[in-house]
């Protein structure tokens, strides 16, 4: 059987496709909402509640998805999850009430919550530390590709067919990807397509971070919170995901409600910030890996990138006060900044914790991040209901990342691997 050189980068590409489908699924409803409202009336408060249901399930399953990846393995766990969320996507096109939409959003969030922990687990299994940030950047770029494709594709489907066909078509694509994942993915040691040189390189590079580690079944979530590093990662995720989900869920609605764009115009303009987000994912991973190759420490390279990305986020304050063209520019900088940030923050879970528990760590980060996003989304709905103004919301969202950067710098004195985890450890132990 022929071998594939640099097979790990093909794995990164497959993960990027999964991320693209995930964001295409979750963005279908926000982009199509102006058309859905013509058949199923929705207020701002109801819209925020529907997104809250997605985030509630997403939060719960983000943690559960990490455990699934650790228990069942990345191959089976990821295949099961994407089949679930693809069926939930199709369900959106069947319902005709707000209650039905709520069920569909909840089920979608429940499936998608496990996606990123499974991707993080796969990266920790296939990529040495010097390649890891770039690999995270590649699969994180996939999410932005999905979000870029979503507005024009959804607008085209709606104008050609009907908004229900958006969910039928996109859900079917997910089912096809799950089949491709099941056929192609496996651990490096079991993968028949990997070259001996690449397998030796992966095993040699990962061995120091995986030896002498407890079995994942013996490591509880509570014991992970015995480390300062864990508190810093989940605290930063709690704040910054709140800003990110606000931007991606409310951008199309803001353009429709405040800037008065129709579905065709939203499809024409709304992809631009998501394209910038993709650039941020790619640049964040590339820059951090470039600094490491230039003999910067992991600690310095990660923190430099986090600081640069956090500095861009306060530009969100200018969005509501600018003409449409500049609004899209500032949205683009904010989207770029967050995905730059997100790539590095996700990489840090694999930098610090052993591969055996990376799925659980990434899952807990995402769960608490989504919970923060859920709370902020409800707050956004209330603010818009009573003030009819986005200004204060953009003000809040712009400072979550700088605050998170301070938390990381003050809490994680040095980003380095924890060589051994304990089943029970006192709170705030610094390994």
C-alpha positions, 0 to 999 in steps of 0.5 A: 500500500502506498504511503503518504508523506507528511500525513499529519498535515492531511489529518489537519486538513481533514480536521479543518473540513470538520470545523468548516462544516460545524460553523456552516451548520451553526451559522445557517440559522443566524444568516437565514433568520430574517427569512425564517422570521417571515414564517416563524415570527421571532423577537430579539428576546426569543432569538437570544433564548434560541441561541441560549439553548444552543449554547447550553447544550454546547456547553454541556457536551463540550465537556462531555465530548472531551470525555468521549474522545478520551474514552472512545477514542478520537476516531469513533467519538468524532464520527458519532458526534458529527452524525448527531449534529448533522441530523439536528441540522436537518431537523431545523428545516422540518419544524414550524414553531419557535418551540421546534426551533428551540429543540433543533438548536438544543440538539445541534449544540449538543452534537457540536459541543464535542467537535473542538475537543475531538480536534484538540485530541487529534492534534495532540495525537499527531503533532509534535509541540513545534508543529502544534500551534500551526496545526491548531491554526489550520483546523481553526481556519476551517471554522472561518472557511465555513463561516465565510461560505455560509452567508453567500451560500445560504443566500443563494439557496434561499433565493433559489429554493427556500430557507428549509433547503439550507438545513437539508443540504448542509446536514447531508454534507455532514453525514458524508464527512462522518463517513470519510472520517471513519474511513481515513482517521486512526492513531499514527501507530495504527495508520497504514498510510504513514511513512516510517520516518514520520511515525518515528518523528511523531513518537520521538517528539511526543514520548517525553510528554506522555510517559508516566501519566495516569490512565485517563479513567483515573483522572477526574475533572475535579483533579484537573482544577487543582492546577493554576493553569486550568483555572487560567485557561477556563477563565480566559475561555469563559470571557472570550467565548462570550465576545466571540459568540456574540459577534458571530450570532448577532452580526447578520441580525445587526446588519439586517436590523440596524444597517437594514440590509436584505438577505442578498446584501447580507450574503454579499457583505457578511462573509468579509469578517469571517474571511478575516477570522480565517486569516487570524487562525492561520496567522496565529498558528503560523506566528507562534510556530515561527517564533518557536523555530526562531528559538523563542520559548513556548512561553514567550511565543504563546504570550506574545501572540495572545497579547497582540490579538487581545490588543485588537479587540477594543476596536469593536467600540467603533463598530456602531459609530462608523459608516457601513464600510468601516463597520465591516473593517472593524468587524474584520479586525475583531474577528481576526483578533479573536481567531488569532487568540483562540488558536493560541489558547487551544494550543496551550491546553496541549502545551501544558497537559498530557495527551491522555487528558487533552480532550478533557481539558479542552472539553472543560475549557469549551464548556465553561466558555460556552456557558459564559457565552450563554450568559452574555447572550441572555444579557445581550437580548435583555439590553437590546430589548430595553435600550434598542442599542448595540453600543453598550454590548460592543463596549463590553465585548471589546474588553473581555480579551485584554482582561483574559490576557492579564489573567493568563499572564498573572496566573501562568508564570511559565507555559510548559508541560506538566510531566505527571498528573495526580488523581488527587491534588491540592488546589492551585498546585503549580506543576 
